[in-house]
Amino acid sequence: MGTTQLYDKTESYNHKRHREFELSNREFAFRIRQRFPKSLTKEFLLVDLVNNVDQLAEA
């Protein structure tokens, strides 16, 4: 999308936990996703980007 914004939080998809925490001055966010592929594909990343476009820092 051409964005150069750097985010200070790392997000991780998983099946069990949904929480945010800080470790060594870095923020981590675990998000529950019921279905995601074992190996990421360009198609999955594109659909995920479109689904989460409202979370981008740039307008």
mmCIF file as Biopython writes it, N, C-alpha, C and O atoms, coordinates in Angstrom:
data_model
#
loop_
_atom_site.group_PDB
_atom_site.id
_atom_site.type_symbol
_atom_site.label_atom_id
_atom_site.label_alt_id
_atom_site.label_comp_id
_atom_site.label_asym_id
_atom_site.label_entity_id
_atom_site.label_seq_id
_atom_site.pdbx_PDB_ins_code
_atom_site.Cartn_x
_atom_site.Cartn_y
_atom_site.Cartn_z
_atom_site.occupancy
_atom_site.B_iso_or_equiv
_atom_site.auth_seq_id
_atom_site.auth_asym_id
_atom_site.pdbx_PDB_model_num
ATOM 1   N N  . MET A ? 1  ? 0.802   -1.190  0.000  1.0 0.0 1  A 1 
ATOM 2   C CA . MET A ? 1  ? 0.000   0.000   0.000  1.0 0.0 1  A 1 
ATOM 3   C C  . MET A ? 1  ? 0.852   1.263   0.000  1.0 0.0 1  A 1 
ATOM 4   O O  . MET A ? 1  ? 0.303   2.365   -0.029 1.0 0.0 1  A 1 
ATOM 5   N N  . GLY A ? 2  ? 2.160   1.137   0.031  1.0 0.0 2  A 1 
ATOM 6   C CA . GLY A ? 2  ? 3.008   2.298   -0.037 1.0 0.0 2  A 1 
ATOM 7   C C  . GLY A ? 2  ? 3.205   3.007   1.285  1.0 0.0 2  A 1 
ATOM 8   O O  . GLY A ? 2  ? 3.707   4.131   1.295  1.0 0.0 2  A 1 
ATOM 9   N N  . THR A ? 3  ? 2.839   2.408   2.387  1.0 0.0 3  A 1 
ATOM 10  C CA . THR A ? 3  ? 2.973   3.057   3.681  1.0 0.0 3  A 1 
ATOM 11  C C  . THR A ? 3  ? 4.391   2.924   4.217  1.0 0.0 3  A 1 
ATOM 12  O O  . THR A ? 3  ? 5.042   1.898   4.022  1.0 0.0 3  A 1 
ATOM 13  N N  . THR A ? 4  ? 4.858   3.951   4.883  1.0 0.0 4  A 1 
ATOM 14  C CA . THR A ? 4  ? 6.185   3.907   5.499  1.0 0.0 4  A 1 
ATOM 15  C C  . THR A ? 4  ? 6.079   4.013   7.010  1.0 0.0 4  A 1 
ATOM 16  O O  . THR A ? 4  ? 7.091   4.159   7.696  1.0 0.0 4  A 1 
ATOM 17  N N  . GLN A ? 5  ? 4.879   3.941   7.525  1.0 0.0 5  A 1 
ATOM 18  C CA . GLN A ? 5  ? 4.652   4.034   8.963  1.0 0.0 5  A 1 
ATOM 19  C C  . GLN A ? 5  ? 5.234   2.814   9.661  1.0 0.0 5  A 1 
ATOM 20  O O  . GLN A ? 5  ? 4.993   1.684   9.236  1.0 0.0 5  A 1 
ATOM 21  N N  . LEU A ? 6  ? 5.996   3.029   10.726 1.0 0.0 6  A 1 
ATOM 22  C CA . LEU A ? 6  ? 6.527   1.938   11.529 1.0 0.0 6  A 1 
ATOM 23  C C  . LEU A ? 6  ? 5.654   1.770   12.765 1.0 0.0 6  A 1 
ATOM 24  O O  . LEU A ? 6  ? 5.291   2.751   13.413 1.0 0.0 6  A 1 
ATOM 25  N N  . TYR A ? 7  ? 5.323   0.540   13.086 1.0 0.0 7  A 1 
ATOM 26  C CA . TYR A ? 7  ? 4.469   0.254   14.230 1.0 0.0 7  A 1 
ATOM 27  C C  . TYR A ? 7  ? 5.322   -0.271  15.368 1.0 0.0 7  A 1 
ATOM 28  O O  . TYR A ? 7  ? 6.293   -0.992  15.140 1.0 0.0 7  A 1 
ATOM 29  N N  . ASP A ? 8  ? 4.968   0.082   16.579 1.0 0.0 8  A 1 
ATOM 30  C CA . ASP A ? 8  ? 5.739   -0.352  17.731 1.0 0.0 8  A 1 
ATOM 31  C C  . ASP A ? 8  ? 5.125   -1.559  18.426 1.0 0.0 8  A 1 
ATOM 32  O O  . ASP A ? 8  ? 5.490   -1.879  19.558 1.0 0.0 8  A 1 
ATOM 33  N N  . LYS A ? 9  ? 4.197   -2.228  17.756 1.0 0.0 9  A 1 
ATOM 34  C CA . LYS A ? 9  ? 3.544   -3.401  18.319 1.0 0.0 9  A 1 
ATOM 35  C C  . LYS A ? 9  ? 3.650   -4.558  17.331 1.0 0.0 9  A 1 
ATOM 36  O O  . LYS A ? 9  ? 3.431   -4.383  16.133 1.0 0.0 9  A 1 
ATOM 37  N N  . THR A ? 10 ? 3.983   -5.728  17.838 1.0 0.0 10 A 1 
ATOM 38  C CA . THR A ? 10 ? 4.043   -6.935  17.027 1.0 0.0 10 A 1 
ATOM 39  C C  . THR A ? 10 ? 2.775   -7.737  17.270 1.0 0.0 10 A 1 
ATOM 40  O O  . THR A ? 10 ? 2.444   -8.039  18.416 1.0 0.0 10 A 1 
ATOM 41  N N  . GLU A ? 11 ? 2.062   -8.087  16.202 1.0 0.0 11 A 1 
ATOM 42  C CA . GLU A ? 11 ? 0.838   -8.874  16.334 1.0 0.0 11 A 1 
ATOM 43  C C  . GLU A ? 11 ? 1.104   -10.307 15.918 1.0 0.0 11 A 1 
ATOM 44  O O  . GLU A ? 11 ? 1.837   -10.572 14.966 1.0 0.0 11 A 1 
ATOM 45  N N  . SER A ? 12 ? 0.495   -11.220 16.648 1.0 0.0 12 A 1 
ATOM 46  C CA . SER A ? 12 ? 0.660   -12.638 16.377 1.0 0.0 12 A 1 
ATOM 47  C C  . SER A ? 12 ? -0.708  -13.304 16.378 1.0 0.0 12 A 1 
ATOM 48  O O  . SER A ? 12 ? -1.477  -13.142 17.326 1.0 0.0 12 A 1 
ATOM 49  N N  . TYR A ? 13 ? -1.017  -14.055 15.321 1.0 0.0 13 A 1 
ATOM 50  C CA . TYR A ? 13 ? -2.268  -14.801 15.261 1.0 0.0 13 A 1 
ATOM 51  C C  . TYR A ? 13 ? -2.066  -16.154 15.929 1.0 0.0 13 A 1 
ATOM 52  O O  . TYR A ? 13 ? -1.037  -16.802 15.743 1.0 0.0 13 A 1 
ATOM 53  N N  . ASN A ? 14 ? -3.053  -16.571 16.704 1.0 0.0 14 A 1 
ATOM 54  C CA . ASN A ? 14 ? -2.978  -17.866 17.354 1.0 0.0 14 A 1 
ATOM 55  C C  . ASN A ? 14 ? -4.385  -18.378 17.606 1.0 0.0 14 A 1 
ATOM 56  O O  . ASN A ? 14 ? -5.366  -17.703 17.294 1.0 0.0 14 A 1 
ATOM 57  N N  . HIS A ? 15 ? -4.480  -19.568 18.170 1.0 0.0 15 A 1 
ATOM 58  C CA . HIS A ? 15 ? -5.777  -20.210 18.414 1.0 0.0 15 A 1 
ATOM 59  C C  . HIS A ? 15 ? -6.252  -20.086 19.862 1.0 0.0 15 A 1 
ATOM 60  O O  . HIS A ? 15 ? -7.420  -20.358 20.139 1.0 0.0 15 A 1 
ATOM 61  N N  . LYS A ? 16 ? -5.377  -19.682 20.798 1.0 0.0 16 A 1 
ATOM 62  C CA . LYS A ? 16 ? -5.736  -19.768 22.211 1.0 0.0 16 A 1 
ATOM 63  C C  . LYS A ? 16 ? -5.806  -18.448 22.959 1.0 0.0 16 A 1 
ATOM 64  O O  . LYS A ? 16 ? -6.648  -18.299 23.845 1.0 0.0 16 A 1 
ATOM 65  N N  . ARG A ? 17 ? -4.951  -17.485 22.635 1.0 0.0 17 A 1 
ATOM 66  C CA . ARG A ? 17 ? -4.846  -16.296 23.476 1.0 0.0 17 A 1 
ATOM 67  C C  . ARG A ? 17 ? -5.217  -15.019 22.738 1.0 0.0 17 A 1 
ATOM 68  O O  . ARG A ? 17 ? -4.962  -14.869 21.543 1.0 0.0 17 A 1 
ATOM 69  N N  . HIS A ? 18 ? -5.824  -14.107 23.482 1.0 0.0 18 A 1 
ATOM 70  C CA . HIS A ? 18 ? -6.157  -12.788 22.960 1.0 0.0 18 A 1 
ATOM 71  C C  . HIS A ? 18 ? -5.810  -11.785 24.046 1.0 0.0 18 A 1 
ATOM 72  O O  . HIS A ? 18 ? -6.603  -11.519 24.949 1.0 0.0 18 A 1 
ATOM 73  N N  . ARG A ? 19 ? -4.598  -11.229 23.938 1.0 0.0 19 A 1 
ATOM 74  C CA . ARG A ? 19 ? -4.175  -10.274 24.950 1.0 0.0 19 A 1 
ATOM 75  C C  . ARG A ? 19 ? -2.983  -9.491  24.464 1.0 0.0 19 A 1 
ATOM 76  O O  . ARG A ? 19 ? -2.290  -9.900  23.533 1.0 0.0 19 A 1 
ATOM 77  N N  . GLU A ? 20 ? -2.749  -8.361  25.100 1.0 0.0 20 A 1 
ATOM 78  C CA . GLU A ? 20 ? -1.589  -7.528  24.802 1.0 0.0 20 A 1 
ATOM 79  C C  . GLU A ? 20 ? -0.696  -7.487  26.030 1.0 0.0 20 A 1 
ATOM 80  O O  . GLU A ? 20 ? -1.186  -7.429  27.157 1.0 0.0 20 A 1 
ATOM 81  N N  . PHE A ? 21 ? 0.620   -7.516  25.813 1.0 0.0 21 A 1 
ATOM 82  C CA . PHE A ? 21 ? 1.539   -7.398  26.923 1.0 0.0 21 A 1 
ATOM 83  C C  . PHE A ? 21 ? 2.835   -6.761  26.452 1.0 0.0 21 A 1 
ATOM 84  O O  . PHE A ? 21 ? 3.085   -6.645  25.252 1.0 0.0 21 A 1 
ATOM 85  N N  . GLU A ? 22 ? 3.665   -6.345  27.418 1.0 0.0 22 A 1 
ATOM 86  C CA . GLU A ? 22 ? 4.922   -5.680  27.116 1.0 0.0 22 A 1 
ATOM 87  C C  . GLU A ? 22 ? 6.074   -6.534  27.637 1.0 0.0 22 A 1 
ATOM 88  O O  . GLU A ? 22 ? 6.024   -7.056  28.750 1.0 0.0 22 A 1 
ATOM 89  N N  . LEU A ? 23 ? 7.103   -6.667  26.820 1.0 0.0 23 A 1 
ATOM 90  C CA . LEU A ? 23 ? 8.283   -7.441  27.176 1.0 0.0 23 A 1 
ATOM 91  C C  . LEU A ? 23 ? 9.502   -6.728  26.612 1.0 0.0 23 A 1 
ATOM 92  O O  . LEU A ? 23 ? 9.589   -6.522  25.402 1.0 0.0 23 A 1 
ATOM 93  N N  . SER A ? 24 ? 10.428  -6.354  27.454 1.0 0.0 24 A 1 
ATOM 94  C CA . SER A ? 24 ? 11.639  -5.640  27.045 1.0 0.0 24 A 1 
ATOM 95  C C  . SER A ? 24 ? 11.318  -4.360  26.273 1.0 0.0 24 A 1 
ATOM 96  O O  . SER A ? 24 ? 11.912  -4.085  25.230 1.0 0.0 24 A 1 
ATOM 97  N N  . ASN A ? 25 ? 10.377  -3.588  26.798 1.0 0.0 25 A 1 
ATOM 98  C CA . ASN A ? 25 ? 9.963   -2.312  26.203 1.0 0.0 25 A 1 
ATOM 99  C C  . ASN A ? 25 ? 9.380   -2.455  24.802 1.0 0.0 25 A 1 
ATOM 100 O O  . ASN A ? 25 ? 9.391   -1.495  24.031 1.0 0.0 25 A 1 
ATOM 101 N N  . ARG A ? 26 ? 8.877   -3.628  24.461 1.0 0.0 26 A 1 
ATOM 102 C CA . ARG A ? 26 ? 8.191   -3.847  23.187 1.0 0.0 26 A 1 
ATOM 103 C C  . ARG A ? 26 ? 6.805   -4.377  23.479 1.0 0.0 26 A 1 
ATOM 104 O O  . ARG A ? 26 ? 6.607   -5.157  24.410 1.0 0.0 26 A 1 
ATOM 105 N N  . GLU A ? 27 ? 5.849   -3.948  22.678 1.0 0.0 27 A 1 
ATOM 106 C CA . GLU A ? 27 ? 4.472   -4.411  22.853 1.0 0.0 27 A 1 
ATOM 107 C C  . GLU A ? 27 ? 4.176   -5.569  21.909 1.0 0.0 27 A 1 
ATOM 108 O O  . GLU A ? 27 ? 4.545   -5.553  20.735 1.0 0.0 27 A 1 
ATOM 109 N N  . PHE A ? 28 ? 3.506   -6.564  22.451 1.0 0.0 28 A 1 
ATOM 110 C CA . PHE A ? 28 ? 3.082   -7.722  21.674 1.0 0.0 28 A 1 
ATOM 111 C C  . PHE A ? 28 ? 1.580   -7.868  21.836 1.0 0.0 28 A 1 
ATOM 112 O O  . PHE A ? 28 ? 1.036   -7.653  22.920 1.0 0.0 28 A 1 
ATOM 113 N N  . ALA A ? 29 ? 0.919   -8.234  20.757 1.0 0.0 29 A 1 
ATOM 114 C CA . ALA A ? 29 ? -0.528  -8.430  20.783 1.0 0.0 29 A 1 
ATOM 115 C C  . ALA A ? 29 ? -0.845  -9.791  20.181 1.0 0.0 29 A 1 
ATOM 116 O O  . ALA A ? 29 ? -0.563  -10.044 19.010 1.0 0.0 29 A 1 
ATOM 117 N N  . PHE A ? 30 ? -1.429  -10.657 20.987 1.0 0.0 30 A 1 
ATOM 118 C CA . PHE A ? 30 ? -1.884  -11.950 20.496 1.0 0.0 30 A 1 
ATOM 119 C C  . PHE A ? 30 ? -3.345  -11.822 20.121 1.0 0.0 30 A 1 
ATOM 120 O O  . PHE A ? 30 ? -4.161  -11.356 20.916 1.0 0.0 30 A 1 
ATOM 121 N N  . ARG A ? 31 ? -3.670  -12.233 18.918 1.0 0.0 31 A 1 
ATOM 122 C CA . ARG A ? 31 ? -5.031  -12.149 18.396 1.0 0.0 31 A 1 
ATOM 123 C C  . ARG A ? 31 ? -5.527  -13.552 18.048 1.0 0.0 31 A 1 
ATOM 124 O O  . ARG A ? 31 ? -4.826  -14.334 17.405 1.0 0.0 31 A 1 
ATOM 125 N N  . ILE A ? 32 ? -6.727  -13.844 18.478 1.0 0.0 32 A 1 
ATOM 126 C CA . ILE A ? 32 ? -7.320  -15.144 18.161 1.0 0.0 32 A 1 
ATOM 127 C C  . ILE A ? 32 ? -7.855  -15.119 16.741 1.0 0.0 32 A 1 
ATOM 128 O O  . ILE A ? 32 ? -8.663  -14.258 16.391 1.0 0.0 32 A 1 
ATOM 129 N N  . ARG A ? 33 ? -7.423  -16.027 15.952 1.0 0.0 33 A 1 
ATOM 130 C CA . ARG A ? 33 ? -7.952  -16.256 14.606 1.0 0.0 33 A 1 
ATOM 131 C C  . ARG A ? 33 ? -8.243  -17.752 14.515 1.0 0.0 33 A 1 
ATOM 132 O O  . ARG A ? 33 ? -7.352  -18.587 14.675 1.0 0.0 33 A 1 
ATOM 133 N N  . GLN A ? 34 ? -9.489  -18.065 14.259 1.0 0.0 34 A 1 
ATOM 134 C CA . GLN A ? 34 ? -9.881  -19.472 14.217 1.0 0.0 34 A 1 
ATOM 135 C C  . GLN A ? 34 ? -9.286  -20.212 13.023 1.0 0.0 34 A 1 
ATOM 136 O O  . GLN A ? 34 ? -8.938  -21.389 13.113 1.0 0.0 34 A 1 
ATOM 137 N N  . ARG A ? 35 ? -9.175  -19.499 11.908 1.0 0.0 35 A 1 
ATOM 138 C CA . ARG A ? 35 ? -8.646  -20.152 10.707 1.0 0.0 35 A 1 
ATOM 139 C C  . ARG A ? 35 ? -7.567  -19.280 10.083 1.0 0.0 35 A 1 
ATOM 140 O O  . ARG A ? 35 ? -7.829  -18.143 9.692  1.0 0.0 35 A 1 
ATOM 141 N N  . PHE A ? 36 ? -6.379  -19.806 9.992  1.0 0.0 36 A 1 
ATOM 142 C CA . PHE A ? 36 ? -5.314  -19.170 9.241  1.0 0.0 36 A 1 
ATOM 143 C C  . PHE A ? 36 ? -4.398  -20.269 8.730  1.0 0.0 36 A 1 
ATOM 144 O O  . PHE A ? 36 ? -4.276  -21.310 9.376  1.0 0.0 36 A 1 
ATOM 145 N N  . PRO A ? 37 ? -3.752  -20.070 7.593  1.0 0.0 37 A 1 
ATOM 146 C CA . PRO A ? 37 ? -2.945  -21.138 6.992  1.0 0.0 37 A 1 
ATOM 147 C C  . PRO A ? 37 ? -1.649  -21.394 7.754  1.0 0.0 37 A 1 
ATOM 148 O O  . PRO A ? 37 ? -1.114  -20.507 8.419  1.0 0.0 37 A 1 
ATOM 149 N N  . LYS A ? 38 ? -1.155  -22.632 7.642  1.0 0.0 38 A 1 
ATOM 150 C CA . LYS A ? 38 ? 0.121   -22.972 8.285  1.0 0.0 38 A 1 
ATOM 151 C C  . LYS A ? 38 ? 1.279   -22.224 7.641  1.0 0.0 38 A 1 
ATOM 152 O O  . LYS A ? 38 ? 2.224   -21.834 8.327  1.0 0.0 38 A 1 
ATOM 153 N N  . SER A ? 39 ? 1.214   -22.024 6.347  1.0 0.0 39 A 1 
ATOM 154 C CA . SER A ? 39 ? 2.228   -21.215 5.663  1.0 0.0 39 A 1 
ATOM 155 C C  . SER A ? 39 ? 1.516   -20.042 4.995  1.0 0.0 39 A 1 
ATOM 156 O O  . SER A ? 39 ? 0.515   -20.217 4.301  1.0 0.0 39 A 1 
ATOM 157 N N  . LEU A ? 40 ? 2.050   -18.853 5.217  1.0 0.0 40 A 1 
ATOM 158 C CA . LEU A ? 40 ? 1.410   -17.651 4.696  1.0 0.0 40 A 1 
ATOM 159 C C  . LEU A ? 40 ? 1.544   -17.568 3.180  1.0 0.0 40 A 1 
ATOM 160 O O  . LEU A ? 40 ? 2.575   -17.920 2.607  1.0 0.0 40 A 1 
ATOM 161 N N  . THR A ? 41 ? 0.490   -17.100 2.558  1.0 0.0 41 A 1 
ATOM 162 C CA . THR A ? 41 ? 0.505   -16.875 1.119  1.0 0.0 41 A 1 
ATOM 163 C C  . THR A ? 41 ? 0.242   -15.397 0.851  1.0 0.0 41 A 1 
ATOM 164 O O  . THR A ? 41 ? -0.259  -14.684 1.720  1.0 0.0 41 A 1 
ATOM 165 N N  . LYS A ? 42 ? 0.572   -14.952 -0.322 1.0 0.0 42 A 1 
ATOM 166 C CA . LYS A ? 42 ? 0.323   -13.562 -0.700 1.0 0.0 42 A 1 
ATOM 167 C C  . LYS A ? 42 ? -1.169  -13.257 -0.669 1.0 0.0 42 A 1 
ATOM 168 O O  . LYS A ? 42 ? -1.574  -12.155 -0.298 1.0 0.0 42 A 1 
ATOM 169 N N  . GLU A ? 43 ? -1.979  -14.226 -1.055 1.0 0.0 43 A 1 
ATOM 170 C CA . GLU A ? 43 ? -3.426  -14.031 -1.074 1.0 0.0 43 A 1 
ATOM 171 C C  . GLU A ? 43 ? -3.974  -13.825 0.335  1.0 0.0 43 A 1 
ATOM 172 O O  . GLU A ? 43 ? -4.793  -12.934 0.559  1.0 0.0 43 A 1 
ATOM 173 N N  . PHE A ? 44 ? -3.523  -14.646 1.283  1.0 0.0 44 A 1 
ATOM 174 C CA . PHE A ? 44 ? -3.976  -14.505 2.661  1.0 0.0 44 A 1 
ATOM 175 C C  . PHE A ? 44 ? -3.575  -13.147 3.223  1.0 0.0 44 A 1 
ATOM 176 O O  . PHE A ? 44 ? -4.385  -12.483 3.870  1.0 0.0 44 A 1 
ATOM 177 N N  . LEU A ? 45 ? -2.331  -12.728 2.982  1.0 0.0 45 A 1 
ATOM 178 C CA . LEU A ? 45 ? -1.859  -11.441 3.485  1.0 0.0 45 A 1 
ATOM 179 C C  . LEU A ? 45 ? -2.636  -10.275 2.873  1.0 0.0 45 A 1 
ATOM 180 O O  . LEU A ? 45 ? -2.916  -9.291  3.557  1.0 0.0 45 A 1 
ATOM 181 N N  . LEU A ? 46 ? -2.982  -10.379 1.598  1.0 0.0 46 A 1 
ATOM 182 C CA . LEU A ? 46 ? -3.755  -9.321  0.949  1.0 0.0 46 A 1 
ATOM 183 C C  . LEU A ? 46 ? -5.157  -9.225  1.547  1.0 0.0 46 A 1 
ATOM 184 O O  . LEU A ? 46 ? -5.627  -8.127  1.845  1.0 0.0 46 A 1 
ATOM 185 N N  . VAL A ? 47 ? -5.819  -10.350 1.722  1.0 0.0 47 A 1 
ATOM 186 C CA . VAL A ? 47 ? -7.163  -10.350 2.302  1.0 0.0 47 A 1 
ATOM 187 C C  . VAL A ? 47 ? -7.110  -9.847  3.745  1.0 0.0 47 A 1 
ATOM 188 O O  . VAL A ? 47 ? -7.989  -9.096  4.169  1.0 0.0 47 A 1 
ATOM 189 N N  . ASP A ? 48 ? -6.089  -10.254 4.502  1.0 0.0 48 A 1 
ATOM 190 C CA . ASP A ? 48 ? -5.943  -9.784  5.874  1.0 0.0 48 A 1 
ATOM 191 C C  . ASP A ? 48 ? -5.704  -8.282  5.916  1.0 0.0 48 A 1 
ATOM 192 O O  . ASP A ? 48 ? -6.230  -7.598  6.794  1.0 0.0 48 A 1 
ATOM 193 N N  . LEU A ? 49 ? -4.922  -7.762  4.986  1.0 0.0 49 A 1 
ATOM 194 C CA . LEU A ? 49 ? -4.689  -6.320  4.909  1.0 0.0 49 A 1 
ATOM 195 C C  . LEU A ? 49 ? -5.982  -5.575  4.623  1.0 0.0 49 A 1 
ATOM 196 O O  . LEU A ? 49 ? -6.269  -4.562  5.261  1.0 0.0 49 A 1 
ATOM 197 N N  . VAL A ? 50 ? -6.761  -6.065  3.673  1.0 0.0 50 A 1 
ATOM 198 C CA . VAL A ? 50 ? -8.034  -5.417  3.338  1.0 0.0 50 A 1 
ATOM 199 C C  . VAL A ? 50 ? -8.991  -5.472  4.528  1.0 0.0 50 A 1 
ATOM 200 O O  . VAL A ? 50 ? -9.711  -4.506  4.782  1.0 0.0 50 A 1 
ATOM 201 N N  . ASN A ? 51 ? -9.008  -6.582  5.257  1.0 0.0 51 A 1 
ATOM 202 C CA . ASN A ? 51 ? -9.893  -6.704  6.415  1.0 0.0 51 A 1 
ATOM 203 C C  . ASN A ? 51 ? -9.477  -5.782  7.563  1.0 0.0 51 A 1 
ATOM 204 O O  . ASN A ? 51 ? -10.315 -5.391  8.376  1.0 0.0 51 A 1 
ATOM 205 N N  . ASN A ? 52 ? -8.190  -5.432  7.636  1.0 0.0 52 A 1 
ATOM 206 C CA . ASN A ? 52 ? -7.693  -4.632  8.744  1.0 0.0 52 A 1 
ATOM 207 C C  . ASN A ? 52 ? -7.197  -3.259  8.306  1.0 0.0 52 A 1 
ATOM 208 O O  . ASN A ? 52 ? -6.396  -2.643  9.008  1.0 0.0 52 A 1 
ATOM 209 N N  . VAL A ? 53 ? -7.652  -2.777  7.176  1.0 0.0 53 A 1 
ATOM 210 C CA . VAL A ? 53 ? -7.187  -1.492  6.648  1.0 0.0 53 A 1 
ATOM 211 C C  . VAL A ? 53 ? -7.549  -0.334  7.582  1.0 0.0 53 A 1 
ATOM 212 O O  . VAL A ? 53 ? -6.885  0.702   7.564  1.0 0.0 53 A 1 
ATOM 213 N N  . ASP A ? 54 ? -8.580  -0.497  8.383  1.0 0.0 54 A 1 
ATOM 214 C CA . ASP A ? 54 ? -8.966  0.565   9.310  1.0 0.0 54 A 1 
ATOM 215 C C  . ASP A ? 54 ? -7.970  0.742   10.456 1.0 0.0 54 A 1 
ATOM 216 O O  . ASP A ? 54 ? -8.037  1.745   11.167 1.0 0.0 54 A 1 
ATOM 217 N N  . GLN A ? 55 ? -7.060  -0.193  10.652 1.0 0.0 55 A 1 
ATOM 218 C CA . GLN A ? 55 ? -6.062  -0.094  11.699 1.0 0.0 55 A 1 
ATOM 219 C C  . GLN A ? 55 ? -4.762  0.556   11.239 1.0 0.0 55 A 1 
ATOM 220 O O  . GLN A ? 55 ? -3.848  0.753   12.040 1.0 0.0 55 A 1 
ATOM 221 N N  . LEU A ? 56 ? -4.673  0.891   9.946  1.0 0.0 56 A 1 
ATOM 222 C CA . LEU A ? 56 ? -3.480  1.559   9.443  1.0 0.0 56 A 1 
ATOM 223 C C  . LEU A ? 56 ? -3.421  2.980   9.987  1.0 0.0 56 A 1 
ATOM 224 O O  . LEU A ? 56 ? -4.451  3.626   10.178 1.0 0.0 56 A 1 
ATOM 225 N N  . ALA A ? 57 ? -2.213  3.455   10.232 1.0 0.0 57 A 1 
ATOM 226 C CA . ALA A ? 57 ? -2.046  4.797   10.802 1.0 0.0 57 A 1 
ATOM 227 C C  . ALA A ? 57 ? -2.238  5.890   9.767  1.0 0.0 57 A 1 
ATOM 228 O O  . ALA A ? 57 ? -2.605  7.010   10.124 1.0 0.0 57 A 1 
ATOM 229 N N  . GLU A ? 58 ? -2.002  5.599   8.500  1.0 0.0 58 A 1 
ATOM 230 C CA . GLU A ? 58 ? -2.148  6.599   7.449  1.0 0.0 58 A 1 
ATOM 231 C C  . GLU A ? 58 ? -3.542  6.564   6.867  1.0 0.0 58 A 1 
ATOM 232 O O  . GLU A ? 58 ? -4.178  5.512   6.811  1.0 0.0 58 A 1 
ATOM 233 N N  . ALA A ? 59 ? -4.012  7.714   6.435  1.0 0.0 59 A 1 
ATOM 234 C CA . ALA A ? 59 ? -5.349  7.787   5.834  1.0 0.0 59 A 1 
ATOM 235 C C  . ALA A ? 59 ? -5.281  7.445   4.354  1.0 0.0 59 A 1 
ATOM 236 O O  . ALA A ? 59 ? -6.305  7.450   3.671  1.0 0.0 59 A 1 
#
